[in-house]
Amino acid sequence: MNQKSKNELSNKFKLSYALLALLVNSILVSMVPLSTQTHNNSGSTPISANDPKIGRFHMYGNAYCVSIDGDYAYLGTDYGFLCISISSHRSPKLIGRYQRDFPVIDINFKEKNAYALGIGGIDCLDLTYRSAPTLISSYAIDGIPYRMEIEDNLAFVITKYGDINTLSIFDISDSSQLTILGEYQTEVDLEALAISGSIAYIVSDEEGLQCIDISNTSNPILLSSWNDFERVKDIEIYESRAYVLDGKLGLFRFDTTDPSHPSLIDISLEENCLSSIDIKNSTIYLTDEDEGMIFFDVSMKEITYNETIEYYGVDQDIEVVDEYAYIASNFGLEIIDLKSIAGPIPIGRYDTDGKITSMQFHDNVTYIGTESGILAINVTNSSIPRFLNKFYTQTEYLAIENNYLISGGNRESLILDESNLFHPEKISELDIEFVEMIKVNNSIAYCVGSISSSYKLRCFDIKNFSAPVLLGSWNTEESCYSIDIEGDIAIIGGKTKIFILNISNPAAPISLGTFLINPEGNRITDIKICQNITFVSPGCKGLLSIDISNPKKPILLDTYDAYNCIHSIYVVNNTIYTADGVQGLQKFDVKNPKKIILEATFELDDAIGIIVTPQFTYAVSEKFGLFIFDSNTLFSGPQINKIPGYAHFPVYTIFGLCFLLIIVQKTNWKKNHPQ
């Protein structure tokens, strides 16, 4: 091969290497979400349509605060503030700025004016033309400002100058000339401020929560203080409650009905790094330096965790307006659509001790079976469930007939009189061990369980609860875990199959047919019969619909196949509700049993039981106890979206470019150093 041919071949290889480098770079870049690849001139970053973080505005420097005024967001930055149009939440657009030599720490509004607090003092600006805010007046303040609140014609500001910290009160009725009315001074560092009526609430690490009477603006008076915090960050007042954030100790909740004597209610989130708070419509919105944004409900006696959303940057401030949350961070502005992530919040909850096995509901009382006994919980006030009593017995399943509880367990099966809720009385025992499930139909209790080594269905006449009579039994060929009855048909769920029985004569049940469900041997956890259709939850195999109109030849109609673990099924008309240990609470449309359709999911860890009434839905978690939801809103919103992790676009791009650069450099070196 001559030299020319060698050079041509070498060039072809070089070109191939270069194309390969570009291909690798393209593949790596394609792995990155679009939201991290595309930037436009306005500073906004488009977000994926299924991401709750629907808008983002990037900027250089830090954002210290965010305030919303109509369709505009104002960001306090290192050099003044930015005015950003948020009429399109997905594409926030910079329309104006106010230039300043020092950072803006806080922004408040009064009519068409903005009051910007920063190093050096307060600036009052005319926002008639938002693209070019005009300075009206300034008031110089010595020291370092921390926070400002505006109520009517008054502005409240906390500052630090040397060893003196001051709460200053200004008259802003004349925007052209701010006038100081009074001051409250202390030697402790003031970190945050909130105003409610004639009381100013200030917080510090050394003196904790301080309540100050500001009814006489010229002479503020300290009413009380509560010690102490370690790294206090923010405070919010809501319905006679003060919520104080401490970055190390957590969220403190105080009763401030009497500001002269505030009392601590509770402390939560001790392990979190909380930084800012806003409260709207009975929901607490918190920002956390590690976890992002966290939601809580404040309508309950206890604060209940709801949801966490991660986002870019270290947060400085949060404001919630309508159905959107706006977060200022060192990356700029984050806009989060709360409709897509703020799912229903329990309106009541009761924690239980021990592992929960079953639940029944009767006459405003929820009965919960646990490893150590049966709990009776009054839910007349759904927001505050009230413990009534506990009957100590190991329980696997509960059934209710009139005012009697039938409890099946591994060691004993009992009938209890629940007419006296505070002192339930043991009436009698059933001659059956290792009960998995009980169904009562026409005063007959059908118990699936075992005696010795033979697994059986046992039928008891319980017309006389004090003396139940065994009518008959039926041997099954394998372990059984579930049963349902409709008319004269009983279906029993075993380890691998369902058994269809005629129970018109409970003394002598007759086998009609079987249907193989689980060749692998997963237990069938629950069964519900709806006319000629049976819905079956075969352990971790999803949800099945089976036509049993011909019991000798059942026909599988549909399978909702999912890697889940349905523990219980509840049927209302053409809707199925399930409690799933993995997925939580789920709602299925089964109008057409040949096509099971998942409608909605509400995440509840370790869910094992669900009962749905027109007003309330009662759900139990194996680990976390009883939850009560509003049935009208539980599944009304969209499903909670999972937040994908951010891919690092610059890293992938640089990797590909470096690969290409190495090849080019090698090519040039060979060209300049021929052998």
DRENLUMVO-925710 format. One record per residue (C-alpha): residue number from 1; x, y, z. Coordinates in Angstrom, 3 decimals. Each point is the difference from the previous one (the first is absolute). Example, Ala and Ser with C-alpha at 12.3 -4.5 7.8 and 13.67 -1.06 7.14 Angstrom:
2
i X Y Z
1 12.300 -4.500 7.800
2 1.370 3.440 -0.660
This chain:
675
i X Y Z
1 0.000 0.000 0.000
2 1.506 3.384 -1.052
3 0.332 3.009 2.325
4 -3.012 1.794 -1.521
5 -2.230 -2.997 0.627
6 1.275 -0.234 3.557
7 -0.762 3.664 0.620
8 -3.518 -0.357 -1.427
9 -0.633 -3.047 2.164
10 1.379 1.839 3.039
11 -2.287 2.959 -0.700
12 -3.005 -2.330 -0.232
13 0.846 -1.427 3.433
14 0.400 3.530 1.396
15 -3.379 0.982 -1.385
16 -1.540 -3.156 1.443
17 1.419 0.785 3.457
18 -1.341 3.551 -0.171
19 -3.452 -1.203 -1.024
20 0.083 -2.565 2.788
21 0.822 2.769 2.502
22 -2.902 2.097 -1.226
23 -2.285 -3.043 0.209
24 1.018 -0.708 3.604
25 -0.570 3.648 0.903
26 -3.440 -0.017 -1.658
27 -1.035 -3.136 1.857
28 1.132 1.401 3.334
29 -1.749 3.310 -0.600
30 -3.200 -1.801 -1.028
31 -0.031 -1.634 3.431
32 -0.438 3.407 1.642
33 -3.515 1.362 0.586
34 -0.981 2.815 -2.317
35 -0.486 2.298 2.953
36 3.756 -0.033 0.697
37 1.076 0.389 -3.627
38 -1.948 3.024 -1.183
39 0.427 3.606 1.076
40 -1.499 3.102 -1.524
41 0.955 3.617 0.078
42 -2.583 0.955 2.612
43 1.756 -2.051 2.704
44 -2.868 -2.476 0.284
45 0.463 -3.742 -0.382
46 -2.766 -2.144 -1.526
47 -1.049 -2.880 2.254
48 -1.314 -3.433 -0.950
49 -3.811 -0.038 -0.195
50 -0.368 -2.658 2.722
51 2.322 1.746 2.479
52 -1.630 1.947 2.860
53 2.851 2.507 -0.328
54 -1.729 1.687 -2.951
55 2.223 3.075 -0.265
56 3.524 1.152 0.800
57 1.802 3.323 -0.401
58 3.790 -0.206 0.132
59 2.114 2.953 1.056
60 3.533 0.847 1.057
61 0.572 0.683 3.681
62 -2.339 -0.787 2.888
63 -3.719 0.504 0.454
64 -0.815 0.903 3.614
65 -3.771 0.418 -0.115
66 -3.020 -0.386 -2.237
67 -3.255 1.967 0.078
68 -2.973 -0.408 -2.309
69 -2.187 2.851 -1.251
70 -2.636 -1.172 -2.470
71 1.698 -1.437 -3.083
72 3.431 1.186 1.090
73 2.703 -1.463 2.227
74 2.608 2.244 1.598
75 3.356 -1.539 0.890
76 2.328 1.752 2.432
77 3.575 -0.515 -1.215
78 3.571 1.101 0.710
79 -0.520 3.196 -2.024
80 -3.603 1.111 0.353
81 -3.058 -1.949 -1.099
82 -1.365 -1.553 -3.170
83 -3.567 0.248 -1.266
84 -1.014 -3.266 -1.704
85 -3.236 -0.610 -1.883
86 -1.602 -3.283 1.121
87 -3.170 0.257 -2.099
88 1.408 -3.097 -1.713
89 1.253 -2.109 2.881
90 1.929 -2.273 -2.345
91 1.938 2.891 -1.555
92 0.679 2.721 2.586
93 1.383 3.101 -1.732
94 2.160 2.853 1.306
95 -1.732 3.311 -0.755
96 1.754 2.461 2.294
97 2.522 0.560 2.736
98 0.873 2.459 2.747
99 3.749 0.478 0.234
100 1.542 0.436 3.430
101 3.535 -0.094 1.381
102 -0.966 -2.363 2.822
103 -2.116 -3.153 0.412
104 -3.790 0.186 0.414
105 -0.978 -2.204 2.944
106 -3.790 0.387 0.040
107 -2.761 1.452 -2.212
108 -3.527 1.036 0.984
109 -2.818 1.744 -1.868
110 -2.545 2.704 0.734
111 -2.334 0.995 -2.803
112 2.218 0.761 -3.067
113 3.158 0.418 2.016
114 2.726 -2.444 0.942
115 2.071 0.339 3.172
116 3.442 -1.551 -0.371
117 2.022 -0.655 3.152
118 3.744 -0.333 -0.418
119 3.393 1.006 1.295
120 -0.245 3.755 0.488
121 -3.735 0.318 0.600
122 -3.471 -0.092 -1.558
123 -0.735 1.072 -3.567
124 -3.566 0.835 -1.042
125 -0.604 -0.514 -3.726
126 -2.807 0.766 -2.406
127 -0.986 -3.130 -1.981
128 -2.361 1.717 -2.442
129 2.491 -0.959 -2.720
130 1.354 -3.357 1.120
131 2.650 -0.017 -2.718
132 1.556 3.085 1.619
133 -0.752 0.313 3.755
134 0.408 3.610 1.161
135 1.484 0.991 3.351
136 -2.455 2.127 2.045
137 1.873 0.290 3.289
138 2.578 -1.641 2.238
139 0.529 -0.338 3.715
140 3.543 -0.669 1.178
141 0.446 -2.690 2.654
142 3.231 -0.651 1.868
143 1.125 -3.582 0.323
144 -1.104 -3.224 -1.651
145 -3.714 -0.490 -0.795
146 -1.571 -3.458 0.333
147 -3.733 0.101 -0.589
148 -2.908 2.327 -0.787
149 -3.775 -0.371 0.324
150 -2.655 2.496 -1.127
151 -3.427 0.265 1.653
152 -2.334 2.770 -1.215
153 2.019 3.249 0.197
154 2.723 -1.411 2.206
155 3.325 -1.633 -0.877
156 1.791 -2.154 2.598
157 3.740 -0.584 -0.448
158 2.571 -1.935 2.053
159 3.673 1.020 -0.261
160 3.333 -0.594 1.719
161 2.499 2.786 0.731
162 2.977 -0.938 2.144
163 -1.325 -1.733 3.117
164 -3.436 1.582 -0.326
165 -2.882 -1.668 -1.859
166 -3.050 2.112 -0.762
167 -3.625 -0.455 -0.986
168 -0.899 3.291 -1.714
169 -3.520 1.166 -0.862
170 -0.488 2.391 -2.953
171 -2.946 2.025 -1.240
172 -0.227 -0.536 -3.786
173 -3.315 1.751 -0.623
174 1.989 2.635 -1.948
175 2.153 -1.931 -2.446
176 2.130 3.056 -0.688
177 1.140 0.185 3.615
178 0.306 -2.944 2.385
179 -0.233 0.966 3.656
180 1.258 -2.044 2.943
181 -2.566 -0.339 2.796
182 1.638 -2.186 2.630
183 2.621 -2.627 0.804
184 0.533 -3.068 2.133
185 3.642 -0.827 0.690
186 1.721 -3.107 1.345
187 3.555 -1.340 0.195
188 -0.875 -3.372 -1.514
189 0.183 -0.683 -3.746
190 -3.454 0.177 -1.604
191 -0.437 -2.398 -2.902
192 -3.654 0.036 -1.094
193 -3.211 1.995 0.389
194 -3.765 -0.497 -0.335
195 -2.925 2.331 0.720
196 -3.473 -1.048 1.134
197 -2.437 2.698 1.126
198 1.585 2.121 2.708
199 2.772 -2.524 0.740
200 3.434 -0.201 -1.600
201 1.711 -3.396 0.283
202 3.790 0.045 -0.240
203 2.346 -2.956 0.426
204 3.650 -0.344 0.956
205 2.348 -2.799 0.978
206 0.647 1.438 3.476
207 -3.462 1.161 1.080
208 -2.149 -2.293 -2.114
209 -3.502 1.221 -0.844
210 -0.828 3.540 1.173
211 -3.524 1.464 -0.091
212 -0.097 3.807 -0.170
213 -3.063 2.210 0.410
214 0.026 2.566 -2.846
215 -3.420 1.509 0.657
216 1.901 3.163 1.000
217 2.387 0.331 -2.930
218 2.095 2.634 1.752
219 0.661 -2.285 2.968
220 0.121 -3.751 -0.833
221 -0.100 -2.143 3.163
222 1.371 -3.523 0.524
223 -2.793 -2.276 1.250
224 1.767 -3.353 0.216
225 2.835 -2.136 -1.265
226 0.630 -3.716 -0.376
227 3.540 -1.379 0.047
228 1.801 -1.288 -1.940
229 1.132 -0.939 -3.531
230 3.313 -0.899 -1.604
231 -0.268 1.123 -3.642
232 -3.328 1.736 -0.485
233 -0.937 0.695 -3.635
234 -3.589 1.144 -0.439
235 -3.396 0.508 1.655
236 -3.594 -0.052 -1.227
237 -3.256 0.703 1.862
238 -3.161 -1.935 -0.887
239 -3.259 -0.189 1.973
240 1.414 0.783 3.466
241 2.975 -2.233 -0.628
242 3.635 1.042 -0.418
243 2.157 -2.280 -2.157
244 3.719 0.538 0.580
245 2.681 -1.643 -2.123
246 3.316 -0.946 1.533
247 2.577 -1.291 -2.474
248 1.358 -2.475 2.572
249 -2.877 -0.760 2.381
250 -2.963 -0.192 -2.414
251 -3.463 1.544 -0.187
252 -1.400 1.458 3.265
253 -3.727 0.592 0.331
254 -1.318 2.417 2.664
255 -3.472 0.870 1.218
256 -0.107 3.825 -0.035
257 -3.644 0.448 0.986
258 1.369 1.955 2.963
259 3.163 1.796 -1.254
260 0.931 0.725 3.617
261 0.392 -3.727 0.596
262 0.822 -1.897 -3.228
263 0.160 -3.761 0.527
264 1.942 -2.581 -1.976
265 -2.299 -2.560 -1.672
266 2.538 -2.283 -1.656
267 3.256 -0.307 -1.913
268 0.331 -1.938 -3.262
269 2.562 -0.611 -2.757
270 2.888 0.049 2.472
271 2.344 -1.579 -2.548
272 -0.728 2.482 -2.814
273 1.865 3.147 -1.116
274 -2.990 2.331 -0.331
275 0.465 3.473 -1.450
276 -3.299 1.725 -0.909
277 -3.756 -0.391 0.450
278 -3.306 1.151 -1.455
279 -3.521 -1.085 1.032
280 -3.048 0.145 -2.265
281 -3.394 -1.709 0.261
282 0.930 -2.211 2.971
283 3.126 -1.297 -1.738
284 3.545 0.686 1.174
285 2.631 0.387 -2.732
286 3.571 -0.400 1.238
287 3.306 0.207 -1.789
288 2.752 -2.335 1.141
289 3.673 0.359 -0.914
290 0.312 -3.773 -0.472
291 -3.434 -1.258 -1.107
292 -1.501 2.915 -1.951
293 -3.597 1.049 0.655
294 -2.111 -1.845 2.587
295 -3.774 0.133 0.525
296 -1.960 -0.343 3.219
297 -3.602 0.308 1.064
298 -0.853 2.277 2.941
299 -3.701 -0.818 0.353
300 0.725 -3.027 2.190
301 1.023 -0.328 3.604
302 3.301 -1.435 -1.163
303 1.982 1.272 -2.963
304 -0.108 -2.646 -2.719
305 2.640 -0.503 -2.673
306 -1.204 0.160 -3.565
307 2.537 0.431 -2.763
308 3.554 1.134 -0.921
309 1.192 1.652 -3.222
310 3.651 0.412 -0.935
311 1.320 2.992 -1.944
312 3.221 1.776 -0.956
313 1.980 2.259 2.267
314 0.134 1.084 3.623
315 -3.323 1.610 0.856
316 -0.351 3.408 1.644
317 -3.721 0.752 -0.127
318 -3.376 -1.480 -0.983
319 -3.348 1.586 -0.825
320 -3.170 -1.899 -0.882
321 -2.664 1.743 -2.117
322 -3.133 -1.802 -1.197
323 1.202 -3.408 -1.244
324 3.666 0.829 -0.573
325 3.074 0.129 2.230
326 2.805 2.449 -0.821
327 3.440 -0.729 1.441
328 2.997 2.345 -0.033
329 3.362 -1.762 0.074
330 3.576 0.561 -1.046
331 -1.026 -1.242 -3.466
332 -2.806 2.523 -0.426
333 -3.748 -0.644 0.023
334 -1.723 -3.399 0.119
335 -3.742 -0.246 -0.768
336 -1.819 -3.125 1.197
337 -3.532 -0.981 -1.010
338 -1.608 -1.137 3.252
339 -2.989 -1.546 -1.806
340 2.213 -2.740 -1.382
341 1.710 -1.008 3.226
342 -2.024 1.093 3.005
343 -2.159 -3.098 0.309
344 -2.797 -0.434 2.553
345 1.008 0.342 3.637
346 -1.525 -2.222 2.694
347 -2.609 1.853 2.039
348 0.558 -2.358 2.927
349 2.544 -2.507 1.209
350 0.511 -2.395 2.898
351 3.318 -1.731 0.685
352 -0.178 -3.564 1.296
353 2.435 -2.249 1.800
354 1.031 -3.243 -1.631
355 -0.554 -1.484 -3.438
356 -3.506 0.556 -1.411
357 -1.760 -2.999 -1.550
358 -3.586 1.079 -0.790
359 -2.646 2.721 0.299
360 -3.799 0.293 0.247
361 -2.298 3.010 0.264
362 -3.370 0.129 1.778
363 -2.114 2.873 1.335
364 2.767 2.662 0.106
365 2.447 -2.395 1.612
366 3.019 -1.461 -1.775
367 1.252 -3.344 1.304
368 3.631 -0.809 -0.703
369 1.407 -3.470 0.484
370 3.652 -0.170 1.027
371 2.491 -2.603 1.150
372 -0.810 0.822 3.622
373 -3.701 0.802 -0.035
374 -3.034 1.816 -1.400
375 -0.114 3.803 0.175
376 -3.326 1.858 0.035
377 0.385 3.565 -1.346
378 -2.842 2.504 -0.098
379 0.091 1.955 -3.300
380 -3.115 2.136 0.519
381 2.388 2.961 -0.177
382 2.008 -1.088 -2.999
383 2.717 2.604 0.634
384 0.763 -1.320 3.478
385 -0.562 -3.784 0.271
386 -0.473 -0.991 3.666
387 1.229 -3.210 1.585
388 -2.756 -1.870 1.876
389 1.410 -3.324 1.125
390 2.196 -2.960 -0.800
391 -0.866 -3.679 0.360
392 3.147 -2.087 0.280
393 0.021 -2.909 -2.429
394 2.091 -0.802 -3.047
395 -2.161 0.774 -3.055
396 0.420 -0.874 -3.673
397 -3.450 1.004 -1.216
398 -3.112 1.782 1.269
399 -3.652 -0.297 -0.991
400 -3.047 1.833 1.360
401 -3.566 -1.234 0.407
402 -2.505 2.241 1.783
403 1.812 1.155 3.145
404 2.390 -2.937 0.098
405 3.607 -0.276 -1.101
406 1.308 -3.297 -1.289
407 3.763 -0.227 0.336
408 2.052 -2.691 -1.673
409 3.591 -0.619 1.041
410 2.783 -2.550 0.092
411 -0.622 -1.028 3.600
412 -3.672 0.729 0.599
413 -3.126 1.190 -1.787
414 -2.506 1.996 2.043
415 -3.369 1.702 -0.095
416 -0.095 3.313 1.879
417 -2.955 2.134 1.024
418 0.818 3.558 -1.088
419 -3.186 1.612 1.347
420 2.122 1.427 2.831
421 2.859 1.521 -1.968
422 2.056 0.816 3.079
423 -0.194 -3.567 1.331
424 -0.506 -2.538 -2.820
425 -0.921 -3.391 1.414
426 1.088 -3.427 -1.193
427 -3.169 -1.986 -0.760
428 1.283 -3.288 -1.414
429 2.693 -1.752 -2.013
430 0.029 -1.649 -3.432
431 1.532 -3.432 -0.349
432 2.521 0.905 -2.672
433 3.668 0.961 -0.014
434 2.201 2.002 -2.334
435 -2.869 2.027 -1.477
436 0.960 2.098 -3.034
437 -3.393 1.533 -0.914
438 -3.638 0.000 1.148
439 -3.171 0.848 -1.927
440 -3.457 0.183 1.564
441 -3.079 -0.696 -2.137
442 -3.542 -0.640 1.300
443 1.236 -0.555 3.576
444 2.547 -2.558 -1.183
445 3.701 0.675 0.609
446 2.210 -1.523 -2.699
447 3.567 -0.329 1.283
448 2.998 -0.838 -2.143
449 2.729 -1.529 2.121
450 1.495 -3.275 1.143
451 -0.356 -2.650 2.665
452 3.087 -2.133 0.524
453 1.466 -0.713 -3.437
454 -3.250 0.146 -1.997
455 -0.939 3.349 -1.483
456 -3.746 0.598 0.150
457 -2.981 2.184 -0.470
458 -2.172 -0.119 3.128
459 -3.606 1.251 0.127
460 -1.396 1.160 3.373
461 -3.589 0.900 0.855
462 0.301 3.173 2.107
463 -3.682 0.875 0.491
464 0.757 -0.566 3.681
465 3.313 1.831 0.384
466 0.615 -1.475 3.411
467 -0.220 -3.563 -1.361
468 1.204 -0.244 -3.623
469 -0.733 -3.374 -1.648
470 2.238 -1.659 -2.573
471 -2.209 -0.912 -2.959
472 2.476 -1.422 -2.421
473 3.478 0.170 -1.476
474 1.765 -0.541 -3.294
475 3.547 -1.215 -0.510
476 2.207 1.893 -2.407
477 3.089 -1.431 -1.599
478 2.222 2.948 0.817
479 0.411 2.958 2.363
480 -2.839 2.545 -0.268
481 0.133 3.714 0.702
482 -3.151 1.722 -1.262
483 -3.728 -0.488 -0.563
484 -2.995 1.884 -1.372
485 -3.674 -0.933 -0.223
486 -2.854 1.033 -2.248
487 -3.322 -1.811 0.243
488 0.659 -3.730 0.095
489 3.502 0.308 -1.470
490 3.197 0.169 2.039
491 3.418 0.478 -1.578
492 3.077 -0.873 1.993
493 3.478 1.253 -0.858
494 2.740 -2.530 0.535
495 3.699 -0.003 -0.650
496 -0.193 -0.763 -3.730
497 -3.692 0.019 -0.988
498 -3.517 1.070 0.854
499 -2.644 -2.514 1.120
500 -3.659 0.563 -0.936
501 -2.550 -1.508 2.427
502 -3.751 -0.307 0.286
503 -0.892 0.842 3.617
504 -3.815 -0.149 -0.255
505 0.349 -2.680 2.681
506 2.734 1.252 2.362
507 0.087 -3.426 1.642
508 1.279 -1.529 -3.221
509 1.743 2.443 -2.391
510 0.377 -1.386 -3.552
511 2.942 0.658 -2.316
512 -1.014 1.469 -3.370
513 3.345 0.710 -1.574
514 3.518 1.443 0.312
515 2.152 2.431 -1.950
516 3.817 0.045 0.058
517 1.343 3.464 0.842
518 3.532 -0.345 1.362
519 2.038 -2.977 -1.201
520 2.922 1.474 2.016
521 -2.001 -0.226 3.213
522 -0.526 3.662 1.056
523 -2.899 0.376 2.387
524 -3.292 1.464 -1.251
525 -0.431 2.851 2.450
526 -3.560 1.138 -0.756
527 -3.086 -0.785 -2.106
528 -3.138 1.957 -0.840
529 -3.035 -1.399 -1.859
530 -2.124 2.393 -2.092
531 -2.865 -1.996 -1.532
532 1.695 -2.426 -2.416
533 3.389 1.748 0.102
534 2.641 -0.711 2.604
535 2.897 2.378 0.647
536 3.087 -1.668 1.410
537 3.259 1.410 1.409
538 2.587 -2.758 -0.364
539 2.727 1.368 2.246
540 2.588 1.844 -2.076
541 -1.681 -0.700 -3.340
542 -2.346 2.958 -0.350
543 -3.803 -0.170 -0.315
544 -2.022 -2.604 -1.952
545 -3.604 -0.098 -1.218
546 -1.521 -3.490 -0.473
547 -3.385 -0.982 -1.436
548 -1.561 -2.665 2.258
549 -3.441 -0.170 -1.683
550 0.965 -3.602 -0.758
551 1.705 -1.075 3.238
552 1.327 -3.156 -1.622
553 1.830 2.022 -2.678
554 1.056 3.412 1.364
555 1.391 2.369 -2.650
556 2.769 2.533 0.571
557 -1.203 3.346 -1.398
558 2.859 2.387 0.746
559 3.137 0.464 2.071
560 1.297 3.296 1.267
561 3.590 -1.121 0.161
562 2.208 1.963 2.366
563 2.851 -0.629 2.363
564 -2.071 0.795 3.031
565 -1.407 -1.694 3.077
566 -3.760 0.456 0.380
567 -1.147 -0.928 3.503
568 -3.675 0.908 -0.184
569 -2.723 0.874 -2.502
570 -3.039 2.207 0.568
571 -2.747 0.270 -2.635
572 -2.417 2.919 -0.473
573 -2.261 -0.295 -3.040
574 2.327 -0.279 -3.022
575 3.075 1.168 1.867
576 2.603 -2.026 1.859
577 2.184 1.476 2.724
578 3.100 -1.888 1.090
579 2.491 0.269 2.837
580 3.396 -0.859 -1.394
581 3.095 -0.445 2.118
582 2.187 1.380 -2.781
583 -2.138 2.437 -2.007
584 -2.246 1.328 2.778
585 -3.726 0.610 -0.566
586 -1.236 -0.542 -3.563
587 -3.265 0.562 -1.842
588 -1.028 -2.184 -2.983
589 -2.828 0.366 -2.504
590 -1.569 -3.452 -0.557
591 -3.161 0.966 -1.901
592 1.362 -2.275 -2.694
593 1.497 -2.973 1.880
594 1.817 -0.964 -3.191
595 2.033 3.191 0.327
596 1.186 0.960 3.509
597 1.063 3.659 -0.055
598 2.136 1.635 2.686
599 -1.473 3.470 0.638
600 2.106 1.407 2.831
601 2.547 -0.776 2.696
602 0.601 1.543 3.413
603 3.317 -0.934 1.533
604 -0.304 -1.509 3.486
605 2.844 -2.173 1.218
606 -0.848 -3.575 1.032
607 -3.752 0.371 -0.613
608 -1.879 -3.193 0.920
609 -3.651 1.004 0.397
610 -2.549 2.390 -1.493
611 -3.695 0.739 0.647
612 -1.811 2.623 -2.085
613 -3.145 1.845 1.094
614 -1.688 2.883 -1.833
615 1.618 2.538 2.333
616 3.205 -1.554 1.298
617 2.573 -2.574 -1.052
618 1.665 -1.973 2.803
619 3.386 -1.513 -0.761
620 2.487 -1.834 2.188
621 3.731 -0.273 -0.430
622 1.681 -3.038 1.498
623 2.606 2.239 1.638
624 -1.558 3.459 0.314
625 -3.558 -0.579 1.202
626 -3.398 1.347 -1.019
627 -0.455 2.789 -2.558
628 -3.296 1.759 -0.781
629 -0.486 1.775 -3.332
630 -2.757 2.029 -1.614
631 -1.473 -2.436 -2.558
632 -0.917 2.844 -2.350
633 3.578 1.227 -0.390
634 2.195 -3.042 0.648
635 0.298 -0.998 -3.647
636 -1.242 3.203 -1.618
637 3.406 1.454 -0.897
638 2.672 -1.239 -2.395
639 2.388 -2.697 1.064
640 3.109 1.036 1.850
641 2.864 0.361 -2.451
642 3.382 -1.471 0.723
643 2.740 2.571 -0.327
644 2.826 -1.200 -2.246
645 3.562 0.743 1.007
646 1.813 2.723 -1.853
647 2.465 -1.163 -2.635
648 3.260 1.920 -0.303
649 -0.013 1.268 -3.560
650 3.336 1.892 0.161
651 1.837 -3.146 1.171
652 -1.310 -2.112 -2.905
653 0.702 2.740 -2.530
654 3.550 0.597 1.222
655 0.660 -3.759 -0.060
656 -0.976 -0.224 -3.657
657 1.923 3.129 -0.987
658 3.122 -1.205 1.804
659 -0.228 -3.284 -1.895
660 -0.164 1.928 -3.281
661 2.838 2.335 1.061
662 2.293 -2.926 0.820
663 -0.497 -1.460 -3.487
664 0.603 3.365 -1.674
665 3.174 0.590 2.023
666 1.238 -3.493 -0.807
667 -0.666 0.604 -3.673
668 1.899 3.310 0.048
669 2.918 -1.559 1.870
670 0.330 -2.784 -2.568
671 -0.232 2.561 -2.790
672 2.833 2.065 1.504
673 2.089 -3.015 0.954
674 0.033 -2.342 -3.007
675 1.779 -3.281 0.533
